[in-house]
Amino acid sequence: MDLSSSDRSEQASPRRFACAACGSEFSCSLTGSCWCFDESFHLPMPADGSDCLCPACLRKLAEQQAGASRT
């Protein structure tokens, strides 16, 4: 299957998401390493079709989970 150059550039551009928790917009590079790969806390990909969490909300959830595990 041969992709035209416009198809390849479309796939290479970051996808825009709206955070499932706060609604803020962020981007994800589906063809490369997304920002979340470098995070120590990971969630499963949303199965219900909703978007992922933004960096701030993912980090906030990680802090909440860490606090809950300490108690």
N, C-alpha and C positions, 0 to 999 in steps of 0.2 A: 504494500500500500504506500503510495507516494503522496506526501503532504505538500501542498504548495507552501511557499514562504509565508504567506499571510496566515495560513492555518498554524504553522509552527510558532509564529510570533504571538498569535492569539493565545496559544496554549502556554507560552512562556511568561506572559504577563501575569502579575499577581491577581488573585481573585479577591474581590471585596466582600467582607462579611459584616454582619451586624451582630454584636455580642448578644448571646441568648440571655444573659443576666441583666446587662445595663443598656443595651441598644447602641452603644458606641460603635463606630465603624473602625475596622482594622483590615489588614490584608494578609494573605497567605500565599506563599509561592508553592503551588502544588507540584511543580517540576523540580524543585530543589529542596533545600533544607528549610523548613518553616521555623519561625522563631520559637515555636513551642517544643521543638526537638531538643533545644538546649536547656529547657526547664527540668528541674528534678521531679516535679509533680506532674503526673499525666492522668488524663481522663480518657475513657473510651470515646471513640468517634460517636457523635449523636446518631442514634438509630431512628429517631422520629423525624428526621429531615430538618431539624433546627440547626442553627449555626453553632460554631464553637464559642468558647469564651475568649474575650480580649485578654491581653497580657495582665492588666490590672486585676481583673476579676479572677483569673486563674491563680494568680499569686495570693489574692485575698482568700480564696477557697483553700489553697494549700496551707496558709497560716491557720485557718480555722480547723482544718483536719489535724494539723500538728498539735494545736492546743487541746483538741478533744482527746487525742491519743495520750497526752501527758497526764490527764486527770484520771 
